[in-house]
Structure formats: structure tokens, C-alpha cells
Amino acid sequence: MDNETMSMRGYLAEQGKRALALLLCCTITWTSFPAWAQVAPTANPGGQTPGQQVAANGVPVVDIVAPNARGISHNRYSNFNVGPNGLILNNSAQISKTELGGYVAGNNNLQRSGAASLILNEITSASSRLQGYTEIAGTKAPLVIANPNGISCDGCGFLNTSRVTLTTGTPTLGSDGALNGFSITGGALSIGRNGLDAFNVDRLDLLSRQLSVDGAIWTKELVAVAGTGRVNYDGMLLDVCQVPTVPLLQSVSTWRSWGACMPTVFA
């Protein structure tokens, strides 16, 4: 066997090893992906179920349900977690470009209705872990994540949304389909050491029975409510009787806290 043939075989063997390594890497990434995503859509009261797809780089994408007459896309899940690679909520019927996943295919659920003006995510089972960014693809809209079983944010963040509400309350919708507010009876909302990035969000709402903050929060305006009771979505307190403590705030121009059933404003 001449040297040229041996060299060629060695080259092919090396390329084979690289291809196998790449395959194994992709396989590991793919098999670990569901553990991080853990977004399990279920049907909402109208029988609509969010769809799912995956961006080219592996970031999970949720095709939100069509909005109601008030522009609210009401999405339900038995599990809703966000891993370090993030999560995209698709609010576009056409192909759109995202920061997390590049170009993503259009959401067929919105072909007739158009984009939602508010995206409501209601979780009915396990607590939620948010450890990466959640991005809205397409039209910017306020975002609500409501999980009565608890929410932990440790390095979470939000992109392409004007307002974010994290709450352990149960959302209440009016007969006209509008989001009236939340009924808070329990649950804990925690911000871990890696903090919460809502720097480009106009307003951040943290509404829970128990609220703990161990990391920095970046946002323009913060509304914090801790205690049991009912809170309107517009932020006006109906009945909450416990004062929250929020020790670490970064780049917060205004934050408001309600306690003892009376509103208090901190500027």
C-alpha cells in the first residue's frame, strides 16, 4: 500500500471521527432539549391548543392560539419552563426574524385572526422555572405568565414585549373576553441570584402570595404585590393585605408596592 493511499485513508478516518462527534453532539443536544423546554400545551376553555415547532438552532417555538375579540391569545399548559436556550412565542402569521432563533416559520393559528395584542400563558399544573429569555416573534405585545403553583426566575429575561406580568394568581376574564385581573390565593414567586432582565420592557408586574428577590432586577417600572387577594390587570389594587420587600433593584425608574389594602407609590 503506497503512502498516498494510507494518507487518504487516514484523512477519511479522521473526517469520520469528526462526523461521528458532530452527530453525537447533536444527538445529546436534541435529547436534552425536551428536559429544558418542558412546554406542554393543553386546550383552553375554547378548545384551542398552542402549536409547537423548533427554530433552526434548536430553540423551542410555541405557536400561540388565535386571539379572541379583545385581542387576547389565551394559551394553557400543564408545564411551562424556559431553559438557558430560551423560548419563542410566535405572534406572526408570516416568517419572522428573532434574536433567539433567527428566522422562524409563520404561525398558522394566526392566518385569519392576525397577531394578538396580549399573550396570556396560564399554567395549570407544575411550577414554572424560567432560566432563559422569552421572546415574542412578530408583533410586540404584553406578556402574562400566570402559574398558581409558583414561578422561579433565575437568569430569565424578556424580548420584544412592552409589559411583562409574572403572577401566581389565576387569571380572570370578563364576559367580553378582556383580562380583568388575577385572583391570588397562594404560590411563591422568586427571583434568583442571576436576576431578571426586563431592561427593554416598559413595565414589569410581580404579583404573588409570597415574593422573594435574591438577584438584581432590570426594568423601567416595577409593580410588586405580595399577599392574597384580587388585583386588576391595570395594576389597581382591589384587595391585598401584605407588604412585599424588594431589596435589589437595578435601573428601575419607578416601582410601586401595594400593602395593607392601601396603595403606596415609590419613585
C-alpha positions as CSV (number, residue, x, y, z in Angstrom):
1,M,0.0,0.0,0.0
2,D,1.6,3.3,-1.1
3,N,1.9,6.4,1.1
4,E,-0.7,8.3,-0.8
5,T,-3.4,5.6,-0.2
6,M,-2.5,5.4,3.5
7,S,-2.7,9.2,3.8
8,M,-6.1,9.2,2.1
9,R,-7.4,6.5,4.5
10,G,-6.1,8.4,7.5
11,Y,-7.9,11.5,6.2
12,L,-11.2,9.7,5.7
13,A,-10.9,8.1,9.1
14,E,-10.3,11.5,10.8
15,Q,-13.3,13.0,8.9
16,G,-15.4,10.1,10.0
17,K,-14.5,10.7,13.6
18,R,-15.4,14.3,13.3
19,A,-18.7,13.5,11.7
20,L,-19.5,11.0,14.5
21,A,-18.6,13.5,17.1
22,L,-20.8,16.1,15.5
23,L,-23.6,13.5,15.3
24,L,-23.2,12.6,19.0
25,C,-23.2,16.3,19.9
26,C,-26.3,17.0,18.0
27,T,-28.0,13.9,19.5
28,I,-27.1,14.9,23.0
29,T,-28.4,18.4,22.4
30,W,-31.6,17.1,20.9
31,T,-32.3,14.6,23.6
32,S,-31.6,17.1,26.3
33,F,-33.8,19.7,24.7
34,P,-37.2,18.5,25.9
35,A,-35.9,18.5,29.5
36,W,-35.2,22.2,29.3
37,A,-38.2,23.1,27.2
38,Q,-41.0,21.3,29.0
39,V,-43.7,23.3,27.4
40,A,-46.8,21.0,27.4
41,P,-49.7,22.8,25.8
42,T,-53.3,21.9,26.7
43,A,-56.6,23.1,25.4
44,N,-58.0,26.4,26.6
45,P,-61.7,26.9,27.5
46,G,-62.5,27.5,23.9
47,G,-60.8,24.2,22.8
48,Q,-57.7,25.9,21.3
49,T,-54.3,24.3,21.9
50,P,-51.0,26.1,21.1
51,G,-48.8,24.5,18.5
52,Q,-45.1,23.8,18.7
53,Q,-42.1,23.9,16.4
54,V,-38.4,24.3,16.7
55,A,-36.2,27.0,15.3
56,A,-33.2,26.0,13.1
57,N,-30.8,26.4,16.1
58,G,-32.9,24.3,18.4
59,V,-34.8,27.0,20.3
60,P,-38.4,25.9,21.0
61,V,-41.2,27.9,19.5
62,V,-44.8,28.0,20.7
63,D,-47.4,28.9,18.1
64,I,-49.9,30.8,20.2
65,V,-53.6,30.4,19.7
66,A,-55.7,32.9,17.8
67,P,-56.8,35.9,19.9
68,N,-60.3,36.5,21.0
69,A,-62.4,39.5,20.1
70,R,-60.4,41.6,22.6
71,G,-57.1,40.6,21.1
72,I,-56.1,38.2,23.9
73,S,-54.4,34.9,23.0
74,H,-55.2,32.6,25.9
75,N,-52.7,29.7,26.0
76,R,-52.9,26.9,28.5
77,Y,-50.1,24.5,29.6
78,S,-49.7,21.7,32.1
79,N,-45.9,22.5,32.1
80,F,-44.2,25.8,31.2
81,N,-40.4,26.1,31.7
82,V,-37.8,28.1,29.9
83,G,-34.2,26.8,29.7
84,P,-31.0,28.6,29.0
85,N,-31.5,28.4,25.2
86,G,-34.8,30.4,25.6
87,L,-38.3,30.2,24.3
88,I,-40.1,31.9,21.4
89,L,-43.8,32.8,21.4
90,N,-44.8,33.1,17.8
91,N,-47.1,36.1,17.2
92,S,-46.8,36.3,13.5
93,A,-48.6,34.6,10.7
94,Q,-45.6,35.2,8.4
95,I,-42.0,34.2,8.6
96,S,-40.3,36.5,11.2
97,K,-36.8,37.1,12.4
98,T,-36.0,36.6,16.1
99,E,-32.9,37.3,18.2
100,L,-33.1,33.8,19.9
101,G,-33.8,31.6,16.9
102,G,-33.2,33.5,13.7
103,Y,-36.0,33.1,11.2
104,V,-39.0,31.1,12.3
105,A,-41.9,29.9,10.2
106,G,-45.2,31.7,10.4
107,N,-47.9,30.7,13.0
108,N,-50.8,29.1,11.1
109,N,-53.1,29.7,14.1
110,L,-53.0,33.5,13.2
111,Q,-53.7,33.2,9.5
112,R,-57.2,34.5,9.8
113,S,-57.1,36.5,13.1
114,G,-53.9,38.3,12.8
115,A,-51.5,39.0,15.7
116,A,-52.5,39.1,19.3
117,S,-52.5,42.3,21.3
118,L,-51.9,40.4,24.6
119,I,-50.4,37.0,25.1
120,L,-51.7,35.2,28.2
121,N,-50.0,32.0,29.3
122,E,-51.8,30.1,32.0
123,I,-50.2,27.1,33.6
124,T,-52.4,24.6,35.4
125,S,-50.1,22.0,36.9
126,A,-46.4,22.1,37.9
127,S,-44.5,25.2,39.0
128,S,-42.5,27.1,36.3
129,R,-38.7,27.5,36.1
130,L,-37.6,30.5,33.9
131,Q,-33.9,30.3,33.3
132,G,-33.5,31.9,29.9
133,Y,-35.1,34.6,27.7
134,T,-38.7,34.5,26.4
135,E,-39.1,36.3,23.1
136,I,-42.2,37.3,21.2
137,A,-41.7,36.7,17.4
138,G,-43.5,39.2,15.2
139,T,-45.8,41.9,16.6
140,K,-44.8,43.2,20.1
141,A,-47.4,42.5,22.7
142,P,-47.8,42.5,26.5
143,L,-46.9,39.1,28.0
144,V,-48.5,37.4,31.0
145,I,-47.2,34.2,32.7
146,A,-49.7,33.0,35.4
147,N,-49.0,29.9,37.4
148,P,-50.7,29.4,40.8
149,N,-48.3,26.6,41.6
150,G,-45.3,29.0,41.7
151,I,-42.7,30.7,39.4
152,S,-39.0,30.9,39.8
153,C,-36.9,33.2,37.7
154,D,-33.1,32.8,37.8
155,G,-31.5,34.4,34.8
156,C,-34.7,34.9,33.0
157,G,-35.4,37.8,30.5
158,F,-37.8,39.1,28.0
159,L,-37.6,40.4,24.4
160,N,-40.0,42.2,22.1
161,T,-42.7,42.9,24.7
162,S,-43.9,46.1,26.2
163,R,-45.1,44.7,29.5
164,V,-44.4,41.5,31.5
165,T,-46.6,40.1,34.2
166,L,-45.4,37.2,36.4
167,T,-48.0,36.1,38.8
168,T,-49.1,33.1,40.9
169,G,-52.7,34.3,40.6
170,T,-55.4,32.8,38.5
171,P,-56.4,35.0,35.6
172,T,-60.0,36.2,35.4
173,L,-61.5,37.1,32.1
174,G,-64.7,39.1,31.7
175,S,-67.7,38.1,29.6
176,D,-66.3,40.2,26.8
177,G,-63.0,38.3,26.8
178,A,-61.0,41.0,28.4
179,L,-58.4,40.2,31.0
180,N,-59.8,41.8,34.2
181,G,-57.1,40.7,36.6
182,F,-55.9,37.9,38.9
183,S,-57.1,36.1,42.0
184,I,-54.1,35.4,44.2
185,T,-54.7,32.7,46.8
186,G,-51.2,31.1,47.1
187,G,-48.0,30.4,45.4
188,A,-44.5,31.8,45.6
189,L,-42.6,34.0,43.1
190,S,-38.8,34.0,43.4
191,I,-36.1,35.9,41.6
192,G,-32.8,34.0,41.9
193,R,-29.2,35.3,42.1
194,N,-28.9,35.5,38.3
195,G,-31.7,38.1,38.3
196,L,-34.4,39.2,35.9
197,D,-33.7,41.2,32.7
198,A,-36.6,43.3,31.6
199,F,-34.4,46.3,30.7
200,N,-36.2,47.0,27.4
201,V,-39.7,46.4,28.9
202,D,-41.8,49.4,29.8
203,R,-43.4,47.8,32.9
204,L,-42.8,44.7,35.0
205,D,-45.5,43.3,37.3
206,L,-44.6,40.8,40.0
207,L,-47.8,39.6,41.7
208,S,-47.8,36.7,44.2
209,R,-48.7,35.4,47.6
210,Q,-45.0,35.3,48.5
211,L,-42.3,37.3,46.8
212,S,-38.6,36.8,47.3
213,V,-35.8,38.6,45.5
214,D,-32.1,37.4,45.7
215,G,-30.8,38.9,42.5
216,A,-31.0,42.1,40.5
217,I,-34.0,43.2,38.5
218,W,-33.5,45.4,35.5
219,T,-36.6,47.2,34.3
220,K,-38.1,50.7,33.7
221,E,-41.1,50.4,36.0
222,L,-41.8,47.7,38.6
223,V,-45.2,47.0,40.2
224,A,-44.9,44.5,43.1
225,V,-47.7,42.9,45.0
226,A,-47.3,40.3,47.7
227,G,-50.3,38.8,49.5
228,T,-53.6,37.1,48.9
229,G,-56.4,39.0,47.1
230,R,-57.6,40.3,43.8
231,V,-55.6,42.6,41.5
232,N,-56.8,44.3,38.4
233,Y,-54.6,43.9,35.3
234,D,-54.3,47.7,35.1
235,G,-52.5,47.5,38.4
236,M,-55.1,48.9,40.7
237,L,-55.4,47.0,43.9
238,L,-58.7,45.5,44.8
239,D,-57.8,43.7,48.0
240,V,-54.2,42.8,49.0
241,C,-53.1,42.8,52.7
242,Q,-49.4,42.1,52.8
243,V,-46.4,44.4,52.1
244,P,-43.7,43.0,49.8
245,T,-40.0,43.6,50.2
246,V,-37.8,44.0,47.1
247,P,-34.2,44.7,48.2
248,L,-32.3,44.6,44.9
249,L,-33.4,46.9,42.1
250,Q,-31.3,47.9,39.1
251,S,-32.2,50.6,36.6
252,V,-35.7,50.9,38.0
253,S,-37.0,54.4,37.5
254,T,-40.3,53.8,39.3
255,W,-41.6,51.0,41.4
256,R,-44.9,50.7,43.2
257,S,-45.9,48.4,46.0
258,W,-49.3,47.7,47.5
259,G,-49.8,46.6,51.0
260,A,-52.2,46.7,53.9
261,C,-55.0,47.2,51.4
262,M,-53.7,50.7,50.7
263,P,-51.7,51.7,47.6
264,T,-48.2,53.1,48.1
265,V,-46.0,54.7,45.4
266,F,-42.2,54.7,45.4
267,A,-40.5,56.9,42.8
